[in-house]
Amino acid sequence: MKKIVAIIALVVSGSFIFAQKPCSFTYGANEADSLKCLEQITNFRTFYNAKAYADAYEAWQYVIQHSPCSWDGIYTNAQTMFQNLIKDEKDSARRELLIDSLMYTFDVRSTYFPDKFTPGSGLGLKAYNTIRYRKTEYEKAFDWFVQSVEMEKENTQPAVWDAYFQLAENMTKAKRDTSIVVEAYERATDYIDLSILNATKAYETSADALEELQKKLDNGELDRMAFDKQAKKYIQDTTRQQKLIVNYRKTLAKVNNAVTPYASCEVLDMLYTKKFDDIKGDLAAVSKMVNTMFKGGCTNSQVFQDGLAILHKASPSRNTAFMMGNLTFKNYAQNQSAEELTEAIEYFKEAAKLSETHEQTAEAYYMLALAYRMKGSFSEARSSAYDALKARPNMGKAYILIGDLYANSGGRCGDEKVPGGYAWAAADKYAKAAAVDPSCADDANKQRSKLRFPSKEELFKRGMNSGDSYHVGCWIQENTTVR
């Protein structure tokens, strides 16, 4: 009991610690204290790695009481150590003291190591562990989650999002208040999208640098040893960012699935219509509303359209331009208004110009290509599809789109020396789509199966054989192979 009382005394005196300079020394006030601290850090590491958590805890107590600025590992490893100690503790009073000690680490770690930890992340972990160990204090935990998310924003970790949203869902059920889960969804869609954007930008920066490095190696400007040394960092960076992107996308998918029963378009329309007059002057609130409704597919809602118009006029961005393009393109499909199609094209151009990642650029140009195809401007559609491929070379659907343009060129290529020869060029694009993007291979093969190549009789008349080279004229102007 004595060991646990000691750390609780430290918890109680926490306000005194915060009032003072965090540490006047790193390991100890003198050489003897420093040696003792280093010894206890070594003991902690040894016992912790051996999963002897009770012994590790004794060393941990000494370090956090006497040298809290010595090593950030006493905070980083606290979660694992305490969850094992708490799990094995049979005495309820001692178990509560261990939980208090764990919570204490989240309170003070950003004070002692501000470059390593943030106050917001500490609050998120306090909320997470409150739900885990003190379920009756769920409202306190919920407030901490909200504070944490608003402090960390796009830096909020996936595990915190998962726990926060699960609690929001449970509170919605308990209180029968849909606004709780909708507000959580607003935060999630707003900040997780930004998390994915930042991780994607970091990934693309490292990937581009690695590609340039490879070119230098291929051109003989760099030897293999120098390449390997520099490439290692970029490979590590791309791997780390790719993992982050995957984790955030999984979290966003969970959130989207969880909110579906509570946030139908009818519910969102009702909630936002009621408060639109109050929030329409607050761009941050309007942005959350617009993103939430767009993600939910609620673009037919008048309040969504009004909010999007306000947001794009006041603060145009890639996302607002892209949404405006989608909205007007959809309206064109329903109304067949040439004016709306022209507007969609301009919005997609704007979205491409404002894009911050290769992925965003590719999607904007792809939609621009679809709009041009709808307009009947095949050359512009192909050009936009190739712009999408410059940004994302493995965008199979862009090659499928070009193949579709060629396949539908019968009325434009009627004077070809081999009627229907444009189908060979279309087949090339479908094959390319399947090669660069296996996920769209089925779609590409389906489109290819619809092609009607020139008959054997037509080929015989012209003295042509399968495998011969052929130049498709008209607007296509590409070399292909006779089939």
C-alpha positions as a Python dict, from the first residue, in 0.01 Angstrom:
ca = {
    (1, 'M'): (0, 0, 0),
    (2, 'K'): (291, 232, 76),
    (3, 'K'): (404, 233, -289),
    (4, 'I'): (66, 344, -416),
    (5, 'V'): (18, 612, -148),
    (6, 'A'): (343, 774, -260),
    (7, 'I'): (226, 834, -614),
    (8, 'I'): (-116, 955, -500),
    (9, 'A'): (56, 1218, -290),
    (10, 'L'): (217, 1332, -612),
    (11, 'V'): (-119, 1342, -790),
    (12, 'V'): (-269, 1557, -514),
    (13, 'S'): (25, 1797, -534),
    (14, 'G'): (-11, 1827, -912),
    (15, 'S'): (-131, 2187, -891),
    (16, 'F'): (194, 2279, -713),
    (17, 'I'): (400, 2122, -992),
    (18, 'F'): (214, 2312, -1262),
    (19, 'A'): (269, 2638, -1072),
    (20, 'Q'): (645, 2589, -1078),
    (21, 'K'): (900, 2565, -1356),
    (22, 'P'): (859, 2203, -1481),
    (23, 'C'): (1215, 2096, -1398),
    (24, 'S'): (1531, 2269, -1277),
    (25, 'F'): (1735, 1961, -1373),
    (26, 'T'): (1706, 1662, -1604),
    (27, 'Y'): (1821, 1362, -1405),
    (28, 'G'): (1901, 1492, -1060),
    (29, 'A'): (2006, 1793, -852),
    (30, 'N'): (2351, 1641, -803),
    (31, 'E'): (2567, 1359, -935),
    (32, 'A'): (2439, 1102, -686),
    (33, 'D'): (2074, 1179, -768),
    (34, 'S'): (2147, 1164, -1140),
    (35, 'L'): (2310, 823, -1108),
    (36, 'K'): (2015, 700, -903),
    (37, 'C'): (1771, 825, -1168),
    (38, 'L'): (1962, 659, -1452),
    (39, 'E'): (1970, 337, -1253),
    (40, 'Q'): (1593, 346, -1204),
    (41, 'I'): (1533, 423, -1573),
    (42, 'T'): (1742, 117, -1658),
    (43, 'N'): (1547, -91, -1407),
    (44, 'F'): (1218, 29, -1555),
    (45, 'R'): (1323, -59, -1909),
    (46, 'T'): (1448, -400, -1805),
    (47, 'F'): (1136, -494, -1610),
    (48, 'Y'): (900, -338, -1864),
    (49, 'N'): (1055, -528, -2155),
    (50, 'A'): (1029, -846, -1948),
    (51, 'K'): (661, -764, -1880),
    (52, 'A'): (736, -763, -1507),
    (53, 'Y'): (507, -466, -1461),
    (54, 'A'): (488, -469, -1080),
    (55, 'D'): (867, -429, -1059),
    (56, 'A'): (865, -176, -1344),
    (57, 'Y'): (606, 24, -1151),
    (58, 'E'): (837, 61, -850),
    (59, 'A'): (1111, 205, -1071),
    (60, 'W'): (854, 417, -1252),
    (61, 'Q'): (741, 573, -923),
    (62, 'Y'): (1093, 682, -836),
    (63, 'V'): (1156, 841, -1178),
    (64, 'I'): (826, 1028, -1203),
    (65, 'Q'): (859, 1164, -848),
    (66, 'H'): (1227, 1259, -852),
    (67, 'S'): (1314, 1318, -1220),
    (68, 'P'): (995, 1373, -1424),
    (69, 'C'): (1186, 1553, -1701),
    (70, 'S'): (1447, 1282, -1745),
    (71, 'W'): (1286, 1049, -1999),
    (72, 'D'): (961, 1065, -2198),
    (73, 'G'): (934, 686, -2192),
    (74, 'I'): (785, 690, -1841),
    (75, 'Y'): (480, 857, -1998),
    (76, 'T'): (480, 676, -2334),
    (77, 'N'): (489, 334, -2168),
    (78, 'A'): (247, 418, -1887),
    (79, 'Q'): (-63, 301, -2075),
    (80, 'T'): (61, -55, -2125),
    (81, 'M'): (209, -86, -1778),
    (82, 'F'): (-98, 45, -1596),
    (83, 'Q'): (-353, -149, -1797),
    (84, 'N'): (-174, -469, -1695),
    (85, 'L'): (-144, -361, -1331),
    (86, 'I'): (-509, -255, -1320),
    (87, 'K'): (-619, -582, -1480),
    (88, 'D'): (-431, -788, -1217),
    (89, 'E'): (-523, -577, -911),
    (90, 'K'): (-792, -748, -697),
    (91, 'D'): (-822, -479, -429),
    (92, 'S'): (-1077, -221, -553),
    (93, 'A'): (-924, 69, -358),
    (94, 'R'): (-576, 3, -493),
    (95, 'R'): (-718, -41, -841),
    (96, 'E'): (-870, 308, -821),
    (97, 'L'): (-537, 451, -709),
    (98, 'L'): (-366, 290, -1007),
    (99, 'I'): (-626, 444, -1239),
    (100, 'D'): (-564, 784, -1076),
    (101, 'S'): (-192, 744, -1140),
    (102, 'L'): (-251, 659, -1505),
    (103, 'M'): (-472, 967, -1546),
    (104, 'Y'): (-204, 1178, -1380),
    (105, 'T'): (47, 1087, -1650),
    (106, 'F'): (-184, 1229, -1917),
    (107, 'D'): (-223, 1552, -1717),
    (108, 'V'): (148, 1625, -1677),
    (109, 'R'): (329, 1473, -1974),
    (110, 'S'): (281, 1777, -2199),
    (111, 'T'): (416, 1999, -1921),
    (112, 'Y'): (738, 1800, -1887),
    (113, 'F'): (777, 1715, -2257),
    (114, 'P'): (592, 1983, -2459),
    (115, 'D'): (778, 1889, -2779),
    (116, 'K'): (668, 1528, -2751),
    (117, 'F'): (312, 1549, -2613),
    (118, 'T'): (21, 1792, -2647),
    (119, 'P'): (-246, 1876, -2387),
    (120, 'G'): (-517, 1776, -2634),
    (121, 'S'): (-379, 1427, -2687),
    (122, 'G'): (-358, 1384, -2309),
    (123, 'L'): (-725, 1478, -2274),
    (124, 'G'): (-818, 1229, -2544),
    (125, 'L'): (-639, 949, -2360),
    (126, 'K'): (-799, 1052, -2031),
    (127, 'A'): (-1140, 1028, -2196),
    (128, 'Y'): (-1050, 693, -2355),
    (129, 'N'): (-941, 545, -2021),
    (130, 'T'): (-1234, 696, -1832),
    (131, 'I'): (-1471, 505, -2059),
    (132, 'R'): (-1257, 198, -2010),
    (133, 'Y'): (-1231, 204, -1631),
    (134, 'R'): (-1501, 441, -1502),
    (135, 'K'): (-1800, 397, -1727),
    (136, 'T'): (-2036, 589, -1498),
    (137, 'E'): (-1836, 906, -1569),
    (138, 'Y'): (-1922, 892, -1938),
    (139, 'E'): (-2044, 1252, -1955),
    (140, 'K'): (-1713, 1379, -1819),
    (141, 'A'): (-1534, 1158, -2071),
    (142, 'F'): (-1751, 1292, -2352),
    (143, 'D'): (-1661, 1652, -2264),
    (144, 'W'): (-1294, 1558, -2263),
    (145, 'F'): (-1331, 1392, -2604),
    (146, 'V'): (-1487, 1707, -2748),
    (147, 'Q'): (-1216, 1928, -2597),
    (148, 'S'): (-945, 1693, -2721),
    (149, 'V'): (-1079, 1681, -3077),
    (150, 'E'): (-1117, 2059, -3094),
    (151, 'M'): (-761, 2102, -2965),
    (152, 'E'): (-600, 1832, -3180),
    (153, 'K'): (-824, 1872, -3486),
    (154, 'E'): (-662, 1684, -3777),
    (155, 'N'): (-397, 1540, -3544),
    (156, 'T'): (-656, 1343, -3347),
    (157, 'Q'): (-558, 977, -3353),
    (158, 'P'): (-788, 712, -3507),
    (159, 'A'): (-829, 529, -3172),
    (160, 'V'): (-960, 848, -3010),
    (161, 'W'): (-1204, 903, -3298),
    (162, 'D'): (-1333, 546, -3264),
    (163, 'A'): (-1394, 577, -2889),
    (164, 'Y'): (-1541, 928, -2913),
    (165, 'F'): (-1786, 836, -3187),
    (166, 'Q'): (-1893, 516, -3014),
    (167, 'L'): (-1967, 717, -2700),
    (168, 'A'): (-2156, 980, -2905),
    (169, 'E'): (-2367, 702, -3055),
    (170, 'N'): (-2444, 556, -2710),
    (171, 'M'): (-2535, 897, -2569),
    (172, 'T'): (-2763, 961, -2866),
    (173, 'K'): (-2949, 641, -2787),
    (174, 'A'): (-2965, 716, -2414),
    (175, 'K'): (-3076, 1078, -2449),
    (176, 'R'): (-3271, 1034, -2774),
    (177, 'D'): (-3095, 1339, -2911),
    (178, 'T'): (-2976, 1296, -3269),
    (179, 'S'): (-2784, 1624, -3261),
    (180, 'I'): (-2517, 1460, -3040),
    (181, 'V'): (-2410, 1209, -3304),
    (182, 'V'): (-2453, 1462, -3586),
    (183, 'E'): (-2216, 1709, -3415),
    (184, 'A'): (-1964, 1428, -3366),
    (185, 'Y'): (-2003, 1341, -3734),
    (186, 'E'): (-1945, 1704, -3832),
    (187, 'R'): (-1615, 1705, -3644),
    (188, 'A'): (-1515, 1369, -3784),
    (189, 'T'): (-1582, 1450, -4150),
    (190, 'D'): (-1418, 1791, -4116),
    (191, 'Y'): (-1099, 1690, -3937),
    (192, 'I'): (-1045, 1336, -4066),
    (193, 'D'): (-1065, 1465, -4423),
    (194, 'L'): (-792, 1712, -4330),
    (195, 'S'): (-589, 1433, -4169),
    (196, 'I'): (-609, 1231, -4491),
    (197, 'L'): (-522, 1539, -4699),
    (198, 'N'): (-212, 1619, -4491),
    (199, 'A'): (-95, 1258, -4492),
    (200, 'T'): (-151, 1237, -4868),
    (201, 'K'): (48, 1556, -4929),
    (202, 'A'): (335, 1423, -4716),
    (203, 'Y'): (320, 1088, -4895),
    (204, 'E'): (325, 1248, -5240),
    (205, 'T'): (615, 1478, -5147),
    (206, 'S'): (828, 1180, -5041),
    (207, 'A'): (713, 969, -5337),
    (208, 'D'): (802, 1246, -5583),
    (209, 'A'): (1142, 1288, -5418),
    (210, 'L'): (1202, 913, -5443),
    (211, 'E'): (1108, 919, -5810),
    (212, 'E'): (1356, 1201, -5878),
    (213, 'L'): (1620, 1007, -5690),
    (214, 'Q'): (1553, 702, -5906),
    (215, 'K'): (1596, 913, -6221),
    (216, 'K'): (1935, 1034, -6095),
    (217, 'L'): (2039, 675, -6032),
    (218, 'D'): (1922, 566, -6378),
    (219, 'N'): (2105, 860, -6542),
    (220, 'G'): (2427, 785, -6359),
    (221, 'E'): (2415, 1107, -6154),
    (222, 'L'): (2409, 904, -5832),
    (223, 'D'): (2580, 581, -5730),
    (224, 'R'): (2394, 295, -5566),
    (225, 'M'): (2535, 358, -5218),
    (226, 'A'): (2429, 722, -5218),
    (227, 'F'): (2090, 628, -5359),
    (228, 'D'): (2026, 366, -5091),
    (229, 'K'): (2125, 609, -4817),
    (230, 'Q'): (1892, 885, -4936),
    (231, 'A'): (1611, 656, -5048),
    (232, 'K'): (1581, 491, -4706),
    (233, 'K'): (1427, 802, -4549),
    (234, 'Y'): (1179, 855, -4833),
    (235, 'I'): (1074, 490, -4825),
    (236, 'Q'): (1018, 509, -4448),
    (237, 'D'): (820, 833, -4489),
    (238, 'T'): (595, 697, -4764),
    (239, 'T'): (533, 377, -4569),
    (240, 'R'): (442, 570, -4254),
    (241, 'Q'): (213, 814, -4435),
    (242, 'Q'): (47, 536, -4633),
    (243, 'K'): (-30, 354, -4309),
    (244, 'L'): (-179, 674, -4164),
    (245, 'I'): (-397, 724, -4472),
    (246, 'V'): (-526, 367, -4451),
    (247, 'N'): (-602, 399, -4078),
    (248, 'Y'): (-781, 731, -4116),
    (249, 'R'): (-985, 602, -4408),
    (250, 'K'): (-1087, 297, -4205),
    (251, 'T'): (-1189, 525, -3919),
    (252, 'L'): (-1390, 748, -4152),
    (253, 'A'): (-1563, 442, -4299),
    (254, 'K'): (-1658, 327, -3948),
    (255, 'V'): (-1795, 672, -3868),
    (256, 'N'): (-1995, 684, -4191),
    (257, 'N'): (-2146, 341, -4122),
    (258, 'A'): (-2226, 425, -3760),
    (259, 'V'): (-2399, 755, -3836),
    (260, 'T'): (-2623, 618, -4112),
    (261, 'P'): (-2912, 509, -3885),
    (262, 'Y'): (-2924, 850, -3717),
    (263, 'A'): (-2837, 1097, -3991),
    (264, 'S'): (-3052, 1030, -4295),
    (265, 'C'): (-3086, 1315, -4543),
    (266, 'E'): (-3432, 1387, -4403),
    (267, 'V'): (-3292, 1420, -4049),
    (268, 'L'): (-2996, 1633, -4158),
    (269, 'D'): (-3219, 1856, -4367),
    (270, 'M'): (-3453, 1909, -4071),
    (271, 'L'): (-3170, 1979, -3823),
    (272, 'Y'): (-2981, 2221, -4046),
    (273, 'T'): (-3287, 2399, -4178),
    (274, 'K'): (-3384, 2483, -3820),
    (275, 'K'): (-3051, 2639, -3734),
    (276, 'F'): (-2936, 2769, -4074),
    (277, 'D'): (-3031, 3130, -4003),
    (278, 'D'): (-2822, 3118, -3685),
    (279, 'I'): (-2509, 2968, -3845),
    (280, 'K'): (-2506, 3111, -4197),
    (281, 'G'): (-2274, 3390, -4087),
    (282, 'D'): (-2029, 3144, -3931),
    (283, 'L'): (-1820, 2998, -4216),
    (284, 'A'): (-1671, 2724, -3997),
    (285, 'A'): (-2019, 2604, -3900),
    (286, 'V'): (-2143, 2628, -4260),
    (287, 'S'): (-1838, 2432, -4377),
    (288, 'K'): (-1911, 2150, -4131),
    (289, 'M'): (-2274, 2142, -4241),
    (290, 'V'): (-2186, 2134, -4611),
    (291, 'N'): (-1921, 1862, -4570),
    (292, 'T'): (-2153, 1651, -4358),
    (293, 'M'): (-2439, 1670, -4606),
    (294, 'F'): (-2213, 1615, -4908),
    (295, 'K'): (-2065, 1303, -4748),
    (296, 'G'): (-2416, 1183, -4674),
    (297, 'G'): (-2523, 1233, -5036),
    (298, 'C'): (-2775, 1499, -4936),
    (299, 'T'): (-2701, 1734, -5226),
    (300, 'N'): (-3067, 1771, -5323),
    (301, 'S'): (-3134, 1955, -4998),
    (302, 'Q'): (-3199, 2327, -5039),
    (303, 'V'): (-3014, 2408, -4717),
    (304, 'F'): (-2708, 2223, -4851),
    (305, 'Q'): (-2718, 2417, -5176),
    (306, 'D'): (-2766, 2748, -4996),
    (307, 'G'): (-2481, 2673, -4758),
    (308, 'L'): (-2248, 2562, -5039),
    (309, 'A'): (-2319, 2881, -5236),
    (310, 'I'): (-2235, 3095, -4931),
    (311, 'L'): (-1919, 2898, -4858),
    (312, 'H'): (-1786, 2899, -5213),
    (313, 'K'): (-1848, 3270, -5257),
    (314, 'A'): (-1686, 3366, -4925),
    (315, 'S'): (-1403, 3114, -4919),
    (316, 'P'): (-1356, 2924, -5246),
    (317, 'S'): (-1147, 2609, -5218),
    (318, 'R'): (-1084, 2294, -5412),
    (319, 'N'): (-1357, 2116, -5216),
    (320, 'T'): (-1623, 2386, -5262),
    (321, 'A'): (-1543, 2414, -5634),
    (322, 'F'): (-1557, 2035, -5671),
    (323, 'M'): (-1891, 2019, -5489),
    (324, 'M'): (-2032, 2305, -5696),
    (325, 'G'): (-1918, 2120, -6008),
    (326, 'N'): (-2085, 1799, -5896),
    (327, 'L'): (-2405, 1983, -5807),
    (328, 'T'): (-2438, 2168, -6138),
    (329, 'F'): (-2337, 1856, -6335),
    (330, 'K'): (-2608, 1660, -6156),
    (331, 'N'): (-2858, 1938, -6225),
    (332, 'Y'): (-2762, 1930, -6593),
    (333, 'A'): (-2829, 1555, -6608),
    (334, 'Q'): (-3182, 1626, -6481),
    (335, 'N'): (-3260, 1950, -6665),
    (336, 'Q'): (-3041, 1926, -6977),
    (337, 'S'): (-2953, 2293, -6939),
    (338, 'A'): (-2650, 2385, -7148),
    (339, 'E'): (-2582, 2673, -6911),
    (340, 'E'): (-2548, 2437, -6613),
    (341, 'L'): (-2312, 2210, -6806),
    (342, 'T'): (-2093, 2511, -6888),
    (343, 'E'): (-2095, 2609, -6520),
    (344, 'A'): (-1996, 2255, -6419),
    (345, 'I'): (-1700, 2266, -6656),
    (346, 'E'): (-1579, 2595, -6508),
    (347, 'Y'): (-1615, 2466, -6152),
    (348, 'F'): (-1416, 2152, -6229),
    (349, 'K'): (-1143, 2364, -6390),
    (350, 'E'): (-1135, 2574, -6075),
    (351, 'A'): (-1120, 2260, -5858),
    (352, 'A'): (-824, 2131, -6057),
    (353, 'K'): (-644, 2462, -6020),
    (354, 'L'): (-701, 2472, -5643),
    (355, 'S'): (-614, 2106, -5579),
    (356, 'E'): (-342, 2035, -5324),
    (357, 'T'): (-263, 1671, -5400),
    (358, 'H'): (-221, 1453, -5708),
    (359, 'E'): (-532, 1262, -5599),
    (360, 'Q'): (-746, 1576, -5586),
    (361, 'T'): (-608, 1697, -5918),
    (362, 'A'): (-681, 1365, -6087),
    (363, 'E'): (-1040, 1352, -5960),
    (364, 'A'): (-1109, 1711, -6069),
    (365, 'Y'): (-974, 1650, -6421),
    (366, 'Y'): (-1162, 1322, -6447),
    (367, 'M'): (-1491, 1496, -6368),
    (368, 'L'): (-1398, 1770, -6615),
    (369, 'A'): (-1346, 1499, -6879),
    (370, 'L'): (-1691, 1354, -6804),
    (371, 'A'): (-1847, 1698, -6841),
    (372, 'Y'): (-1672, 1758, -7174),
    (373, 'R'): (-1787, 1417, -7299),
    (374, 'M'): (-2144, 1506, -7203),
    (375, 'K'): (-2102, 1826, -7400),
    (376, 'G'): (-1981, 1631, -7702),
    (377, 'S'): (-1634, 1786, -7690),
    (378, 'F'): (-1439, 1462, -7731),
    (379, 'S'): (-1096, 1618, -7785),
    (380, 'E'): (-1126, 1830, -7470),
    (381, 'A'): (-1256, 1528, -7280),
    (382, 'R'): (-954, 1320, -7383),
    (383, 'S'): (-717, 1602, -7298),
    (384, 'S'): (-869, 1633, -6949),
    (385, 'A'): (-850, 1256, -6899),
    (386, 'Y'): (-480, 1267, -6984),
    (387, 'D'): (-436, 1554, -6737),
    (388, 'A'): (-590, 1326, -6476),
    (389, 'L'): (-344, 1053, -6572),
    (390, 'K'): (-51, 1291, -6539),
    (391, 'A'): (-154, 1343, -6179),
    (392, 'R'): (-235, 976, -6119),
    (393, 'P'): (-86, 741, -6380),
    (394, 'N'): (-272, 437, -6245),
    (395, 'M'): (-617, 591, -6276),
    (396, 'G'): (-775, 311, -6476),
    (397, 'K'): (-1114, 479, -6509),
    (398, 'A'): (-950, 764, -6702),
    (399, 'Y'): (-826, 515, -6964),
    (400, 'I'): (-1174, 359, -6972),
    (401, 'L'): (-1319, 703, -7039),
    (402, 'I'): (-1081, 757, -7331),
    (403, 'G'): (-1171, 410, -7459),
    (404, 'D'): (-1539, 504, -7440),
    (405, 'L'): (-1471, 822, -7635),
    (406, 'Y'): (-1304, 620, -7912),
    (407, 'A'): (-1573, 351, -7907),
    (408, 'N'): (-1842, 618, -7957),
    (409, 'S'): (-1665, 783, -8250),
    (410, 'G'): (-1863, 616, -8527),
    (411, 'G'): (-2030, 939, -8631),
    (412, 'R'): (-1700, 1127, -8625),
    (413, 'C'): (-1482, 874, -8803),
    (414, 'G'): (-1710, 766, -9086),
    (415, 'D'): (-1447, 838, -9352),
    (416, 'E'): (-1188, 599, -9207),
    (417, 'K'): (-1019, 377, -9466),
    (418, 'V'): (-1125, 83, -9247),
    (419, 'P'): (-1478, 146, -9116),
    (420, 'G'): (-1482, 82, -8741),
    (421, 'G'): (-1105, 88, -8708),
    (422, 'Y'): (-1142, 325, -8413),
    (423, 'A'): (-1257, 21, -8211),
    (424, 'W'): (-899, -108, -8217),
    (425, 'A'): (-780, 214, -8055),
    (426, 'A'): (-1057, 182, -7795),
    (427, 'A'): (-945, -175, -7718),
    (428, 'D'): (-593, -45, -7651),
    (429, 'K'): (-725, 194, -7385),
    (430, 'Y'): (-937, -71, -7216),
    (431, 'A'): (-635, -301, -7203),
    (432, 'K'): (-425, -20, -7058),
    (433, 'A'): (-691, 49, -6792),
    (434, 'A'): (-687, -314, -6676),
    (435, 'A'): (-306, -319, -6674),
    (436, 'V'): (-252, -8, -6462),
    (437, 'D'): (-549, -57, -6229),
    (438, 'P'): (-657, -420, -6167),
    (439, 'S'): (-951, -296, -5958),
    (440, 'C'): (-1122, -172, -6275),
    (441, 'A'): (-1026, -467, -6494),
    (442, 'D'): (-1381, -607, -6491),
    (443, 'D'): (-1526, -277, -6608),
    (444, 'A'): (-1258, -242, -6875),
    (445, 'N'): (-1315, -596, -7005),
    (446, 'K'): (-1691, -541, -7005),
    (447, 'Q'): (-1652, -231, -7223),
    (448, 'R'): (-1409, -410, -7450),
    (449, 'S'): (-1655, -696, -7503),
    (450, 'K'): (-1902, -448, -7652),
    (451, 'L'): (-1663, -341, -7928),
    (452, 'R'): (-1734, -442, -8286),
    (453, 'F'): (-1413, -474, -8484),
    (454, 'P'): (-1403, -461, -8868),
    (455, 'S'): (-1500, -795, -9019),
    (456, 'K'): (-1255, -1038, -9177),
    (457, 'E'): (-1413, -956, -9513),
    (458, 'E'): (-1332, -587, -9465),
    (459, 'L'): (-973, -672, -9378),
    (460, 'F'): (-942, -910, -9675),
    (461, 'K'): (-1064, -642, -9915),
    (462, 'R'): (-787, -413, -9796),
    (463, 'G'): (-516, -676, -9781),
    (464, 'M'): (-481, -642, -9403),
    (465, 'N'): (-403, -909, -9148),
    (466, 'S'): (-436, -940, -8773),
    (467, 'G'): (-130, -788, -8608),
    (468, 'D'): (-69, -526, -8878),
    (469, 'S'): (-8, -167, -8772),
    (470, 'Y'): (-286, 79, -8839),
    (471, 'H'): (-319, 455, -8796),
    (472, 'V'): (-661, 577, -8683),
    (473, 'G'): (-733, 913, -8839),
    (474, 'C'): (-1020, 1157, -8779),
    (475, 'W'): (-995, 1325, -8437),
    (476, 'I'): (-822, 1027, -8269),
    (477, 'Q'): (-489, 1024, -8459),
    (478, 'E'): (-335, 720, -8292),
    (479, 'N'): (-143, 414, -8405),
    (480, 'T'): (-293, 80, -8314),
    (481, 'T'): (-293, -286, -8415),
    (482, 'V'): (-532, -470, -8643),
    (483, 'R'): (-734, -738, -8467),
}
